[in-house]
Amino acid sequence: MWDRLKGRFDARRIALLIALAGVALYVGWRSGGFEQEPQAKPCEPGRQEIKDNAGKVIQVIRTTCGPDKD
């Protein structure tokens, strides 16, 4: 089995594969393909109540989402 594989992958073919992998890495690096920017959190409409230690509501925050909001 090893002899079959050894015959298929001679030095020229291995050099070509390494060169192609190097070119792919370079293109990916230069095009910014490896930079991962976190996705923006989608807008979630709702209501949040902030309470004090006694349990009284001291602030209400409402969130609305629309197509014109960024």
C-alpha positions as CSV (number, residue, x, y, z in Angstrom):
1,M,0.0,0.0,0.0
2,W,2.7,2.4,1.0
3,D,4.6,1.7,-2.2
4,R,1.6,2.7,-4.3
5,L,1.3,6.0,-2.5
6,K,5.0,6.6,-2.6
7,G,5.0,6.2,-6.4
8,R,2.2,8.7,-6.8
9,F,3.7,11.5,-4.8
10,D,7.1,12.2,-6.2
11,A,9.2,15.3,-5.3
12,R,7.8,17.4,-8.2
13,R,4.2,16.7,-7.3
14,I,4.8,17.4,-3.6
15,A,6.5,20.7,-4.5
16,L,3.6,21.7,-6.7
17,L,1.1,20.9,-3.9
18,I,3.1,23.0,-1.4
19,A,3.4,25.9,-3.9
20,L,-0.4,25.9,-4.5
21,A,-1.1,25.8,-0.8
22,G,1.3,28.7,-0.3
23,V,-0.5,30.7,-3.0
24,A,-3.9,29.9,-1.5
25,L,-2.7,31.1,1.9
26,Y,-1.2,34.3,0.5
27,V,-4.3,35.2,-1.4
28,G,-6.5,34.4,1.6
29,W,-4.3,36.6,3.8
30,R,-4.2,39.5,1.4
31,S,-7.9,39.5,0.7
32,G,-8.8,39.5,4.4
33,G,-10.4,36.1,4.3
34,F,-9.0,35.1,7.7
35,E,-10.2,38.1,9.6
36,Q,-13.4,37.4,11.5
37,E,-15.5,40.3,12.4
38,P,-18.2,39.5,14.9
39,Q,-21.7,39.7,13.6
40,A,-23.8,42.7,14.7
41,K,-26.4,41.6,17.3
42,P,-29.8,41.8,15.8
43,C,-32.2,44.3,17.2
44,E,-34.6,42.7,19.7
45,P,-37.7,44.7,20.5
46,G,-38.9,44.6,24.0
47,R,-39.1,46.2,27.4
48,Q,-36.6,46.1,30.3
49,E,-37.5,47.2,33.8
50,I,-34.7,48.3,36.2
51,K,-35.6,47.8,39.8
52,D,-34.0,49.0,43.0
53,N,-33.2,46.9,46.1
54,A,-36.8,47.2,47.4
55,G,-38.2,45.9,44.2
56,K,-39.7,49.2,42.9
57,V,-39.4,49.9,39.2
58,I,-37.1,52.9,38.9
59,Q,-36.5,52.9,35.1
60,V,-38.2,51.4,32.1
61,I,-36.2,51.0,28.9
62,R,-38.2,50.3,25.7
63,T,-36.5,49.1,22.5
64,T,-38.1,49.3,19.2
65,C,-36.7,48.1,15.9
66,G,-37.4,49.3,12.4
67,P,-35.9,49.3,9.0
68,D,-34.6,52.8,9.3
69,K,-32.6,52.1,12.5
70,D,-29.0,51.0,12.2
